[in-house]
Amino acid sequence: MNTTLSIFKYTCRGVDGLLKEAVVTAVSANEWDGQKGTCLAPLDVHHTADGFAVGQILEGAGSPVMKDGKLVGVDASGKAVFNFASSTLAALSGRPSNSPPNPLVLVDSS
């Protein structure tokens, strides 16, 4: 078995619901077996002008998105939970979150 470990840092913005306009900063450690990736240690922080939430991915899998022979993102899906949330995001605290397949474009691949 030939596996690779990668760490992705990324930032994105929420588009609807309680997280609309929230800035999300995340880091994810992943194990790759060929083209199949598994999340090992992901964590994300969501913040708005009036709220803050911390999420943890419980399970996730993905595959690379390539363009012109270069990695530009990861098509991933999974299940997460918000371990902490406060102020305007308090309703998220303890709630699970299921993610449909969604490409994550790498902002910083260093």
C-alpha positions in Angstrom: 0.0 0.0 0.0 1.4 3.4 -1.0 -0.2 6.2 1.1 0.6 9.9 1.3 -0.2 12.3 4.1 -1.2 15.9 3.2 -2.3 19.0 5.1 -4.6 21.5 3.6 -5.2 25.0 4.9 -8.1 26.9 3.4 -10.4 29.8 3.9 -13.9 30.2 2.5 -17.2 32.1 3.1 -20.6 30.7 4.1 -23.3 31.2 1.5 -26.6 30.5 3.3 -28.4 29.8 6.6 -26.8 30.8 9.9 -23.4 30.7 8.3 -24.2 33.2 5.5 -21.3 35.6 5.2 -19.3 33.7 7.9 -15.6 33.4 7.3 -14.4 29.8 7.6 -10.8 29.1 8.3 -9.8 25.4 8.4 -7.0 22.9 8.4 -7.4 19.3 7.4 -4.9 16.4 7.6 -5.6 13.7 5.0 -4.4 10.3 4.1 -4.3 9.4 0.4 -4.3 5.9 -1.1 -3.9 6.7 -4.7 -6.9 8.9 -5.7 -8.9 8.2 -2.6 -8.5 10.5 0.4 -9.7 10.2 4.0 -9.9 13.0 6.5 -7.8 12.2 9.6 -7.7 15.4 11.7 -9.8 18.3 10.3 -10.9 21.4 12.3 -12.8 24.5 11.2 -13.5 27.8 12.8 -16.5 29.9 11.6 -16.8 33.5 12.6 -19.2 36.4 11.8 -19.3 39.9 13.2 -21.5 38.7 16.0 -20.8 34.9 16.4 -18.2 32.2 16.6 -18.4 28.4 16.1 -15.9 25.5 16.0 -16.6 22.5 13.9 -14.9 19.1 13.6 -15.3 16.6 10.7 -16.2 13.2 12.1 -15.8 11.4 8.8 -15.0 12.4 5.3 -13.6 11.3 2.0 -12.6 12.9 -1.2 -10.8 12.8 -4.5 -8.4 15.3 -6.1 -9.6 17.9 -8.7 -6.9 18.5 -11.3 -6.6 21.2 -13.9 -3.7 21.2 -16.4 -1.9 18.5 -14.4 -2.1 20.5 -11.2 -4.1 20.0 -8.0 -6.6 22.8 -7.7 -9.0 21.4 -5.1 -10.6 18.4 -3.5 -14.1 17.0 -4.2 -15.1 16.0 -0.7 -18.1 15.1 1.4 -18.5 14.1 5.0 -20.2 14.5 8.4 -19.3 17.1 11.0 -20.4 18.4 14.4 -20.2 21.9 15.8 -18.4 21.4 19.2 -18.8 25.0 20.3 -20.9 28.0 19.1 -21.7 31.3 20.7 -23.7 34.5 20.2 -25.6 34.6 16.8 -24.2 31.1 15.9 -25.2 29.5 19.3 -28.0 27.5 17.6 -25.2 25.4 15.9 -23.7 24.2 19.2 -23.8 20.4 19.3 -25.6 20.1 15.9 -24.4 17.7 13.3 -23.8 18.9 9.8 -23.8 16.7 6.7 -21.9 18.0 3.7 -22.9 17.1 0.1 -20.1 16.6 -2.4 -18.4 20.0 -2.7 -15.1 21.0 -4.3 -12.8 22.8 -1.9 -10.5 25.1 -4.0 -7.1 25.4 -2.4 -6.3 28.9 -1.4 -2.9 28.1 0.1 -1.4 24.8 -0.8 1.9 25.4 1.1 
